[in-house]
């Protein structure tokens, strides 16, 4: 049996993947495509975890002086002989990531930006010994590399030095090598996102505008630049006056296949690891994105699930992406939601589409101003994907796959429960109805709550998934009572009861079995739930724990309506 190479979980360094025996999905065709279609400044916008950082690192190794051509042996770019001869290993490259430039205040963010640029400048210590640079040049370089020296303040660069830092480093490298510089900036928009969240947006916008202006617009030492990010920030914001600005967004026709995995690439990976039988699951959970005209899987999800399957062959898919991306945009959407928005969310979560006109050029200050902008952000950040273009900048959108649908569902449930808890008296009354056996009141209030959130339609997900949704709503409402002990899907009697409640102070136990009625026969579903409670003896655990009064509820739901029936035993 041949030894299989390792999977590159979280590895964004091309050289490490190629030299340390990791599986690599060849995306070097991006290099040739870029060189044949580049502008002076090139911006790729894609959702997080779709390979932007690895692609940018690949560019760094290809263009940098000292490039080892063996790293590219057998890859797509190696077949482009003329391009390799002209460009491979022929440039000084400044490679910068801004993904960690995050702080709750401007001073901390500016210090983080200074640190990131200073670390990159330290890669070029040889400039201090360069015979091509004057003493004044070397002093300028020293100002960029004071970060981390003993006794230096946290924010060593002055504002003027920081704003000119990339221009200065470009000038020094060009003078030393006699060759213009390639500038690579990964996650360029993260500092702006964080600044908007924490209230120093104007200051950070001014700093980034000047930094990029000097580096990208008035830099005679620049050969070309490549930037990546999630959003295309409006030119008026930080790219003012920038000519020859080449934007490759997720709606563009070029470069679609170079970020994320194609269907053929996923099949090849599964075949390599002997997991061909998992293709259907992976497609259902992690496929569905459309970049340009390319059908794309989220690579982060695919790699993580294949890694999991190698250790646990029967493992179910998981929501890997939710742990690596902020879901604040969904929460903002819900907070601004009106009836139409909730209806749109209902359609999306149930596998249908919505048609929206989007704006690709926004400032971060505008993102959350109105609900229309939020649809644009959901699209750009990977929560929605286009099914069709119906008009200029107007698209038919769907949720791309099962993973994102679960993220929506869970975020909606979490938001709904938080909103419900704000009305403590009503929630207390709802819980009290369970304690006192007031089934009509439970039915009335629960139906009212259901009308405030989305529904699960009959034709889309499996029945057990529908029941789980309503189970989650009810469990969240009941959990507001801190003096109650709740157990969900707890083993009791001869099976697993949906919800068990112990009210210790009153020695009352509550058994709840919930059903989804696809036929809309709520009465029959309630009776079936009560029969299951009896047949499987779900009350046994509560009786063993000393509960002397047992209340049994069968609850049936269909979309945004419910019925509650009750049986009671007293010992």
NULUM-913467 format. One record per residue (C-alpha): residue in one letter; y, z, x; residue number from 1. Coordinates in nm, 3 decimals, always signed. Each point is the difference from the previous one (the first is absolute). Example, Ala and Ser with C-alpha at 12.3 -4.5 7.8 and 13.67 -1.06 7.14 Angstrom:
<kemis>
code/v/w/u/pos
A/-0.450/+0.780/+1.230/1
S/+0.344/-0.066/+0.137/2
</kemis>
This chain:
<kemis>
code/v/w/u/pos
X/+0.000/+0.000/+0.000/1
X/+0.336/-0.099/+0.142/2
X/+0.264/+0.267/+0.055/3
X/+0.286/-0.042/-0.246/4
X/+0.359/+0.033/+0.115/5
X/+0.219/+0.280/-0.127/6
X/+0.246/-0.030/-0.288/7
X/+0.368/+0.039/+0.100/8
X/+0.105/+0.282/-0.233/9
X/+0.375/+0.046/+0.043/10
X/+0.015/-0.192/+0.329/11
X/+0.312/-0.216/+0.026/12
X/-0.027/-0.100/+0.367/13
X/-0.137/-0.349/+0.062/14
X/-0.104/+0.067/+0.359/15
X/-0.200/+0.309/-0.100/16
X/-0.184/-0.190/-0.272/17
X/-0.084/-0.287/+0.234/18
X/-0.103/+0.207/+0.301/19
X/-0.167/+0.305/-0.158/20
X/-0.253/-0.179/-0.219/21
X/+0.153/+0.009/-0.348/22
X/-0.051/-0.248/-0.281/23
X/+0.294/-0.240/-0.014/24
X/+0.095/-0.232/-0.284/25
X/+0.173/-0.286/+0.179/26
X/+0.364/-0.029/-0.109/27
X/+0.129/-0.172/+0.314/28
X/+0.060/-0.317/-0.197/29
X/+0.321/+0.180/-0.099/30
X/+0.130/-0.062/+0.353/31
X/-0.030/-0.377/-0.024/32
X/+0.138/-0.004/-0.354/33
X/+0.298/+0.209/+0.110/34
X/+0.074/-0.212/+0.307/35
X/-0.009/-0.316/-0.210/36
X/+0.224/+0.141/-0.275/37
X/+0.216/+0.273/+0.150/38
X/+0.364/+0.083/-0.050/39
X/+0.217/+0.202/+0.235/40
X/-0.081/+0.311/-0.204/41
X/-0.324/+0.013/-0.201/42
X/-0.075/+0.266/-0.261/43
X/-0.346/+0.060/-0.146/44
X/-0.007/+0.220/-0.310/45
X/-0.336/+0.136/-0.110/46
X/-0.130/+0.323/-0.157/47
X/-0.110/+0.280/+0.228/48
X/-0.346/-0.014/+0.156/49
X/-0.028/-0.378/+0.000/50
X/-0.006/-0.051/+0.377/51
X/+0.369/-0.039/+0.084/52
X/-0.011/+0.239/+0.295/53
X/-0.314/-0.152/+0.152/54
X/+0.141/-0.352/-0.036/55
X/+0.323/+0.101/+0.169/56
X/-0.194/+0.167/+0.281/57
X/-0.202/-0.320/+0.040/58
X/+0.324/-0.194/+0.041/59
X/+0.109/+0.248/+0.265/60
X/-0.313/-0.056/+0.211/61
X/+0.011/-0.376/-0.040/62
X/+0.361/-0.051/+0.109/63
X/+0.041/+0.279/+0.259/64
X/+0.012/-0.061/+0.372/65
X/-0.333/+0.103/+0.150/66
X/-0.198/-0.103/-0.307/67
X/-0.373/-0.008/+0.062/68
X/-0.110/-0.333/-0.153/69
X/-0.356/+0.130/-0.030/70
X/+0.114/+0.216/-0.291/71
X/+0.035/-0.320/-0.203/72
X/-0.320/-0.174/+0.108/73
X/-0.181/-0.148/-0.298/74
X/+0.281/+0.074/-0.242/75
X/+0.191/-0.253/-0.208/76
X/+0.306/-0.008/+0.224/77
X/-0.211/-0.086/+0.308/78
X/-0.061/-0.342/-0.152/79
X/+0.375/-0.072/+0.003/80
X/+0.008/-0.098/+0.366/81
X/+0.359/-0.128/+0.016/82
X/+0.141/+0.306/-0.174/83
X/-0.194/+0.235/+0.226/84
X/+0.121/-0.179/+0.312/85
X/+0.361/+0.010/-0.116/86
X/+0.022/+0.349/-0.150/87
X/-0.286/+0.229/+0.104/88
X/+0.117/+0.264/+0.244/89
X/+0.341/-0.163/+0.052/90
X/+0.248/+0.252/-0.150/91
X/+0.138/+0.351/+0.031/92
X/-0.085/+0.165/-0.332/93
X/+0.171/+0.299/-0.161/94
X/-0.238/+0.151/-0.254/95
X/+0.130/+0.275/-0.227/96
X/-0.142/+0.181/-0.302/97
X/+0.224/+0.191/-0.238/98
X/-0.277/+0.137/-0.223/99
X/+0.045/+0.354/+0.134/100
X/+0.381/+0.002/-0.022/101
X/+0.016/+0.250/-0.281/102
X/+0.213/+0.309/-0.051/103
X/+0.166/+0.202/-0.274/104
X/+0.343/-0.057/+0.158/105
X/+0.189/-0.271/+0.185/106
X/+0.014/+0.182/+0.332/107
X/-0.377/+0.041/+0.010/108
X/-0.060/-0.363/-0.098/109
X/+0.246/-0.127/+0.264/110
X/-0.175/+0.218/+0.258/111
X/-0.335/-0.145/-0.105/112
X/+0.135/-0.353/+0.031/113
X/+0.139/+0.083/+0.344/114
X/-0.336/+0.141/+0.104/115
X/-0.190/-0.309/-0.118/116
X/+0.230/-0.239/+0.188/117
X/+0.009/+0.226/+0.305/118
X/-0.380/+0.005/+0.021/119
X/-0.013/-0.377/-0.014/120
X/+0.267/-0.025/+0.269/121
X/-0.210/+0.225/+0.223/122
X/-0.264/-0.276/+0.018/123
X/+0.244/-0.188/+0.225/124
X/+0.067/+0.265/+0.270/125
X/-0.024/-0.276/+0.260/126
X/+0.352/-0.104/-0.102/127
X/+0.134/+0.289/+0.208/128
X/-0.135/-0.176/+0.309/129
X/+0.087/-0.352/-0.110/130
X/+0.186/-0.206/+0.254/131
X/+0.143/-0.206/-0.286/132
X/+0.198/+0.290/-0.152/133
X/+0.328/+0.151/+0.115/134
X/+0.055/+0.373/+0.027/135
X/+0.193/-0.008/-0.327/136
X/-0.295/-0.176/-0.161/137
X/-0.232/+0.274/+0.121/138
X/+0.231/+0.266/-0.139/139
X/-0.018/-0.171/-0.339/140
X/-0.378/+0.007/+0.021/141
X/+0.004/+0.369/+0.093/142
X/+0.200/+0.076/-0.314/143
X/-0.285/-0.145/-0.209/144
X/-0.276/+0.203/+0.169/145
X/+0.137/+0.355/+0.001/146
X/-0.219/+0.093/-0.295/147
X/-0.226/+0.291/+0.083/148
X/+0.151/+0.086/+0.338/149
X/+0.021/+0.375/+0.072/150
X/+0.325/+0.150/-0.118/151
X/+0.104/-0.299/-0.205/152
X/+0.104/+0.051/-0.363/153
X/-0.226/-0.118/-0.284/154
X/+0.233/-0.293/-0.072/155
X/+0.093/-0.126/+0.350/156
X/+0.146/-0.341/-0.093/157
X/+0.352/-0.016/-0.125/158
X/+0.049/-0.194/-0.323/159
X/+0.147/-0.292/+0.192/160
X/-0.289/-0.003/+0.251/161
X/-0.257/+0.014/-0.280/162
X/+0.159/-0.282/-0.200/163
X/+0.007/-0.220/+0.311/164
X/-0.335/+0.114/+0.140/165
X/-0.216/-0.300/-0.096/166
X/+0.273/-0.243/+0.105/167
X/+0.035/+0.185/+0.331/168
X/-0.374/+0.002/+0.068/169
X/-0.021/-0.371/-0.086/170
X/+0.283/-0.076/+0.244/171
X/-0.162/+0.199/+0.282/172
X/-0.344/-0.157/-0.047/173
X/+0.142/-0.350/-0.025/174
X/+0.201/+0.053/+0.317/175
X/-0.302/+0.136/+0.188/176
X/-0.245/-0.271/-0.110/177
X/+0.236/-0.292/-0.052/178
X/-0.166/-0.045/-0.342/179
X/+0.122/+0.082/-0.349/180
X/-0.166/+0.284/-0.187/181
X/-0.231/+0.012/-0.302/182
X/+0.079/+0.298/-0.224/183
X/-0.265/+0.147/-0.234/184
X/+0.097/+0.270/-0.254/185
X/-0.271/+0.150/-0.220/186
X/+0.077/+0.175/-0.333/187
X/+0.370/-0.068/+0.038/188
X/+0.083/+0.141/-0.345/189
X/-0.161/+0.345/+0.028/190
X/+0.322/+0.172/+0.124/191
X/+0.190/-0.145/-0.298/192
X/-0.265/+0.115/-0.245/193
X/+0.006/+0.354/+0.134/194
X/+0.380/+0.004/+0.012/195
X/+0.016/-0.092/-0.367/196
X/-0.247/+0.275/-0.088/197
X/+0.190/+0.270/+0.190/198
X/+0.360/-0.101/-0.069/199
X/+0.141/-0.147/+0.322/200
X/-0.039/-0.367/-0.088/201
X/+0.354/-0.116/+0.082/202
X/-0.009/+0.150/+0.349/203
X/-0.343/-0.143/+0.079/204
X/+0.088/-0.342/-0.142/205
X/+0.304/-0.013/+0.227/206
X/-0.206/+0.094/+0.305/207
X/-0.279/-0.252/-0.072/208
X/+0.251/-0.273/-0.089/209
X/+0.172/+0.035/+0.336/210
X/-0.327/+0.038/+0.195/211
X/-0.146/-0.314/-0.156/212
X/+0.329/-0.188/+0.009/213
X/+0.032/+0.039/+0.376/214
X/-0.372/-0.065/+0.060/215
X/-0.060/-0.290/-0.240/216
X/+0.334/-0.169/-0.070/217
X/+0.216/+0.024/+0.311/218
X/-0.272/+0.010/+0.263/219
X/+0.005/-0.299/+0.233/220
X/-0.301/+0.146/+0.182/221
X/-0.228/-0.025/-0.303/222
X/-0.266/-0.273/-0.018/223
X/-0.118/+0.099/-0.346/224
X/-0.084/+0.312/-0.199/225
X/-0.269/+0.100/-0.246/226
X/+0.042/+0.289/-0.242/227
X/-0.240/+0.148/-0.254/228
X/+0.057/+0.226/-0.298/229
X/-0.088/+0.062/-0.362/230
X/+0.321/-0.124/-0.157/231
X/+0.248/-0.275/+0.068/232
X/+0.323/+0.195/+0.019/233
X/+0.304/-0.198/-0.115/234
X/+0.193/-0.183/+0.270/235
X/+0.321/+0.171/-0.109/236
X/-0.159/+0.332/+0.093/237
X/-0.112/-0.036/+0.364/238
X/-0.033/-0.371/+0.077/239
X/+0.358/-0.100/-0.074/240
X/+0.092/-0.337/+0.149/241
X/-0.341/-0.059/+0.152/242
X/-0.071/-0.375/+0.021/243
X/-0.342/-0.164/+0.035/244
X/-0.164/+0.294/-0.175/245
X/-0.359/-0.094/-0.087/246
X/-0.158/+0.220/-0.271/247
X/-0.374/-0.015/-0.070/248
X/-0.046/+0.215/-0.308/249
X/-0.309/+0.043/-0.216/250
X/+0.123/-0.281/-0.226/251
X/+0.029/-0.251/+0.285/252
X/-0.248/-0.281/+0.048/253
X/-0.049/+0.049/+0.376/254
X/-0.182/+0.275/+0.192/255
X/-0.176/+0.137/-0.310/256
X/-0.344/+0.019/+0.162/257
X/+0.115/+0.183/+0.314/258
X/+0.066/+0.338/-0.161/259
X/-0.305/+0.152/-0.166/260
X/-0.355/-0.138/-0.019/261
X/-0.107/-0.319/-0.171/262
X/-0.314/-0.025/-0.211/263
X/-0.185/-0.180/+0.281/264
X/+0.105/+0.266/+0.253/265
X/-0.130/+0.278/-0.225/266
X/-0.330/-0.183/-0.053/267
X/-0.037/-0.048/+0.376/268
X/+0.060/+0.371/+0.065/269
X/-0.250/+0.106/-0.265/270
X/-0.259/-0.242/+0.135/271
X/+0.053/+0.131/+0.354/272
X/-0.062/+0.358/-0.109/273
X/-0.279/-0.086/-0.245/274
X/+0.196/+0.101/-0.307/275
X/+0.001/-0.325/-0.197/276
X/-0.112/+0.184/-0.313/277
X/+0.332/+0.190/-0.008/278
X/+0.210/-0.316/-0.034/279
X/+0.050/+0.033/-0.376/280
X/+0.116/+0.362/+0.024/281
X/+0.241/-0.076/+0.284/282
X/+0.145/-0.295/-0.187/283
X/+0.050/+0.208/-0.316/284
X/+0.166/+0.286/+0.184/285
X/+0.198/-0.152/+0.286/286
X/+0.062/-0.372/-0.069/287
X/+0.257/-0.156/-0.230/288
X/+0.316/-0.032/+0.208/289
X/+0.174/-0.335/+0.009/290
X/+0.221/-0.076/+0.302/291
X/+0.142/-0.348/-0.045/292
X/-0.307/-0.186/-0.121/293
X/-0.251/+0.210/+0.196/294
X/-0.242/+0.238/-0.171/295
X/+0.002/+0.319/+0.209/296
X/-0.189/+0.330/+0.033/297
X/+0.164/+0.317/+0.130/298
X/-0.145/+0.025/+0.355/299
X/+0.049/+0.377/+0.027/300
X/-0.221/+0.053/-0.304/301
X/-0.268/-0.245/+0.104/302
X/-0.035/+0.142/+0.351/303
X/-0.007/+0.360/-0.123/304
X/-0.258/-0.072/-0.269/305
X/-0.226/-0.195/+0.236/306
X/+0.028/+0.289/+0.246/307
X/-0.099/+0.243/-0.276/308
X/-0.290/-0.218/-0.111/309
X/-0.146/-0.007/+0.349/310
X/-0.034/+0.379/-0.019/311
X/-0.071/+0.028/-0.374/312
X/-0.162/-0.321/-0.132/313
X/+0.033/+0.112/-0.363/314
X/+0.363/+0.116/+0.023/315
X/+0.225/-0.105/-0.285/316
X/+0.337/-0.166/+0.075/317
X/+0.293/+0.234/+0.054/318
X/+0.376/-0.026/-0.021/319
X/+0.075/-0.017/+0.373/320
X/+0.342/-0.161/-0.042/321
X/+0.145/+0.284/-0.206/322
X/-0.034/+0.233/+0.297/323
X/+0.200/-0.229/+0.228/324
X/+0.293/-0.099/-0.223/325
X/+0.262/+0.183/-0.199/326
X/-0.032/-0.031/-0.376/327
X/+0.360/+0.106/-0.063/328
X/+0.080/-0.343/-0.144/329
X/-0.243/+0.052/-0.289/330
X/+0.145/+0.344/-0.067/331
X/+0.352/-0.148/-0.006/332
X/-0.118/-0.265/-0.245/333
X/-0.145/+0.265/-0.231/334
X/+0.312/+0.215/+0.017/335
X/+0.212/-0.292/-0.116/336
X/-0.255/-0.132/-0.248/337
X/+0.110/-0.090/-0.351/338
X/-0.229/-0.108/-0.281/339
X/-0.014/-0.357/+0.130/340
X/-0.093/+0.117/+0.349/341
X/-0.280/+0.218/-0.134/342
X/-0.128/-0.295/-0.200/343
X/+0.009/-0.213/+0.318/344
X/-0.192/+0.267/+0.191/345
X/-0.251/+0.019/-0.283/346
X/-0.062/-0.373/+0.029/347
X/-0.033/+0.011/+0.379/348
X/-0.239/+0.293/+0.019/349
X/-0.216/-0.166/-0.264/350
X/-0.039/-0.318/+0.204/351
X/+0.267/-0.212/-0.165/352
X/+0.315/-0.152/+0.146/353
X/+0.376/+0.041/-0.029/354
X/+0.264/-0.261/+0.077/355
X/+0.301/+0.114/+0.202/356
X/+0.286/-0.157/+0.193/357
X/+0.029/+0.149/+0.345/358
X/+0.269/+0.026/+0.264/359
X/-0.125/-0.032/+0.357/360
X/+0.329/+0.094/+0.163/361
X/+0.093/+0.359/-0.078/362
X/+0.160/+0.288/+0.183/363
X/-0.187/+0.328/+0.001/364
X/+0.287/+0.151/-0.194/365
X/-0.068/-0.246/-0.283/366
X/-0.376/+0.047/-0.016/367
X/-0.004/+0.280/-0.252/368
X/+0.321/-0.083/-0.185/369
X/-0.175/-0.161/-0.292/370
X/-0.347/-0.069/-0.126/371
X/+0.019/-0.374/+0.074/372
X/+0.034/+0.063/+0.372/373
X/-0.303/+0.227/-0.005/374
X/-0.222/-0.288/-0.112/375
X/+0.118/-0.190/+0.310/376
X/-0.092/+0.296/+0.220/377
X/-0.343/+0.040/-0.162/378
X/-0.068/-0.363/+0.083/379
X/+0.128/+0.016/+0.357/380
X/-0.188/+0.319/+0.083/381
X/-0.340/-0.115/-0.130/382
X/-0.035/+0.179/-0.332/383
X/+0.023/-0.329/-0.189/384
X/-0.095/-0.353/+0.090/385
X/+0.096/-0.334/-0.147/386
X/-0.238/-0.193/-0.218/387
X/+0.238/-0.290/-0.061/388
X/+0.363/-0.104/+0.048/389
X/+0.150/-0.079/-0.339/390
X/+0.358/-0.073/+0.108/391
X/+0.228/+0.041/+0.301/392
X/-0.066/+0.355/+0.129/393
X/-0.186/+0.078/-0.322/394
X/-0.368/+0.088/+0.028/395
X/-0.292/+0.107/-0.209/396
X/-0.114/+0.326/+0.163/397
X/-0.326/+0.191/-0.009/398
X/-0.140/+0.306/+0.176/399
X/-0.201/-0.157/+0.284/400
X/-0.319/+0.205/-0.004/401
X/-0.186/+0.311/-0.106/402
X/+0.143/+0.218/+0.277/403
X/+0.361/-0.062/-0.100/404
X/-0.090/+0.042/-0.367/405
X/-0.134/+0.347/+0.080/406
X/+0.316/+0.082/+0.195/407
X/+0.208/-0.096/-0.305/408
X/-0.225/+0.199/-0.231/409
X/+0.007/+0.312/+0.216/410
X/+0.375/-0.017/+0.054/411
X/+0.059/-0.048/-0.371/412
X/-0.223/+0.296/-0.082/413
X/+0.172/+0.218/+0.259/414
X/+0.345/-0.096/-0.129/415
X/-0.105/+0.054/-0.361/416
X/-0.135/+0.346/+0.073/417
X/+0.320/+0.097/+0.179/418
X/+0.209/-0.123/-0.291/419
X/-0.218/+0.184/-0.251/420
X/+0.032/+0.326/+0.194/421
X/+0.378/-0.015/-0.029/422
X/-0.041/+0.088/-0.370/423
X/-0.176/+0.331/+0.059/424
X/+0.019/+0.133/-0.360/425
X/-0.162/-0.314/-0.144/426
X/-0.270/+0.004/+0.267/427
X/-0.070/+0.370/-0.057/428
X/-0.034/-0.069/-0.373/429
X/-0.244/-0.283/+0.073/430
X/-0.216/+0.227/+0.216/431
X/+0.021/+0.280/-0.258/432
X/-0.141/-0.236/-0.262/433
X/-0.314/-0.030/+0.215/434
X/-0.028/+0.379/+0.026/435
X/+0.040/+0.058/-0.372/436
X/-0.219/-0.287/-0.118/437
X/+0.280/-0.201/-0.160/438
X/-0.157/-0.346/+0.023/439
X/+0.257/-0.178/-0.221/440
X/+0.284/+0.123/+0.222/441
X/-0.185/-0.108/+0.316/442
X/-0.047/-0.345/-0.153/443
X/+0.365/-0.029/-0.102/444
X/+0.144/+0.107/+0.336/445
X/-0.250/-0.187/+0.216/446
X/+0.069/-0.321/-0.194/447
X/+0.370/+0.057/+0.057/448
X/-0.059/+0.040/+0.374/449
X/-0.211/-0.316/+0.013/450
X/+0.282/-0.201/-0.153/451
X/+0.219/+0.100/+0.297/452
X/-0.225/-0.163/+0.258/453
X/-0.195/-0.322/+0.034/454
X/-0.332/-0.073/-0.166/455
X/-0.331/-0.136/+0.124/456
X/-0.094/-0.313/-0.195/457
X/-0.346/-0.085/-0.121/458
X/-0.064/-0.317/+0.193/459
X/+0.081/+0.081/+0.359/460
X/-0.167/+0.298/+0.166/461
X/-0.338/+0.156/-0.055/462
X/-0.031/+0.268/-0.267/463
X/-0.044/+0.283/+0.249/464
X/+0.324/-0.103/+0.172/465
X/+0.185/+0.018/-0.332/466
X/-0.138/+0.346/-0.067/467
X/+0.104/+0.110/+0.350/468
X/+0.359/-0.100/-0.075/469
X/+0.024/+0.215/-0.312/470
X/-0.196/+0.275/+0.170/471
X/+0.267/+0.005/+0.272/472
X/+0.283/+0.027/-0.251/473
X/-0.161/+0.289/-0.187/474
X/-0.103/+0.185/+0.313/475
X/+0.355/-0.024/+0.137/476
X/+0.145/+0.142/-0.322/477
X/-0.241/+0.292/-0.017/478
X/+0.048/+0.083/+0.368/479
X/+0.353/+0.117/-0.084/480
X/-0.156/+0.333/-0.107/481
X/-0.033/+0.190/+0.324/482
X/-0.188/+0.283/-0.172/483
X/-0.280/-0.238/-0.105/484
X/-0.287/-0.100/+0.228/485
X/-0.084/-0.370/-0.034/486
X/-0.302/-0.191/+0.123/487
X/-0.018/-0.379/-0.019/488
X/-0.335/-0.182/-0.016/489
X/-0.166/+0.335/+0.059/490
X/-0.377/+0.045/+0.006/491
X/-0.105/+0.204/-0.301/492
X/-0.318/+0.016/-0.204/493
X/-0.179/-0.332/+0.039/494
X/+0.285/-0.217/+0.117/495
X/+0.368/-0.021/+0.092/496
X/+0.263/+0.095/-0.256/497
X/+0.334/-0.181/+0.004/498
X/+0.218/+0.314/-0.004/499
X/-0.091/+0.369/-0.010/500
X/+0.268/+0.266/-0.050/501
X/-0.029/+0.375/+0.053/502
X/+0.267/+0.228/-0.149/503
X/-0.118/+0.317/+0.169/504
X/+0.247/+0.240/-0.160/505
X/-0.130/-0.089/-0.346/506
X/-0.361/-0.078/+0.102/507
X/+0.040/-0.343/-0.159/508
X/-0.174/-0.309/+0.130/509
X/+0.092/-0.357/-0.095/510
X/-0.223/-0.307/+0.033/511
X/+0.165/-0.343/-0.027/512
X/-0.188/-0.328/-0.011/513
X/+0.212/-0.315/-0.011/514
X/-0.104/-0.348/-0.115/515
X/+0.171/-0.338/-0.009/516
X/-0.069/-0.187/-0.323/517
X/-0.004/-0.374/+0.057/518
X/-0.086/-0.059/-0.368/519
X/+0.291/+0.220/-0.114/520
X/-0.247/+0.218/-0.192/521
X/+0.154/+0.322/+0.124/522
X/-0.191/+0.221/-0.243/523
X/-0.337/-0.121/+0.126/524
X/+0.110/+0.039/+0.363/525
X/+0.112/+0.360/-0.063/526
X/-0.332/+0.086/-0.163/527
X/-0.188/-0.161/+0.290/528
X/+0.201/+0.216/+0.243/529
X/-0.083/+0.318/-0.194/530
X/-0.369/-0.095/-0.016/531
X/-0.001/-0.050/+0.378/532
X/+0.150/+0.347/+0.050/533
X/-0.283/+0.151/-0.203/534
X/-0.283/-0.214/+0.135/535
X/+0.089/+0.061/+0.363/536
X/+0.093/+0.364/-0.058/537
X/+0.339/-0.032/+0.178/538
X/+0.102/+0.351/-0.116/539
X/-0.269/+0.164/+0.214/540
X/+0.218/+0.040/+0.308/541
X/+0.280/+0.162/-0.200/542
X/-0.241/+0.244/-0.163/543
X/-0.147/+0.087/+0.340/544
X/+0.354/+0.077/+0.119/545
X/+0.051/+0.251/-0.278/546
X/+0.193/-0.203/-0.254/547
X/-0.086/+0.141/-0.344/548
X/+0.177/-0.253/-0.223/549
X/-0.066/-0.371/+0.057/550
X/+0.217/-0.279/-0.146/551
X/-0.141/-0.352/+0.014/552
X/+0.220/-0.310/-0.034/553
X/-0.101/-0.363/-0.036/554
X/+0.299/-0.226/+0.071/555
X/-0.001/-0.376/-0.052/556
X/+0.274/-0.236/+0.118/557
X/+0.086/-0.361/-0.058/558
X/+0.307/-0.131/+0.182/559
X/+0.284/+0.233/-0.109/560
X/-0.173/+0.181/-0.286/561
X/-0.253/+0.282/-0.007/562
X/-0.212/+0.212/-0.231/563
X/-0.113/+0.357/+0.060/564
X/-0.296/+0.172/-0.162/565
X/-0.117/+0.352/+0.068/566
X/-0.309/+0.219/-0.026/567
X/-0.001/+0.374/+0.074/568
X/-0.264/+0.250/+0.101/569
X/+0.057/+0.374/+0.011/570
X/-0.241/+0.250/+0.149/571
</kemis>
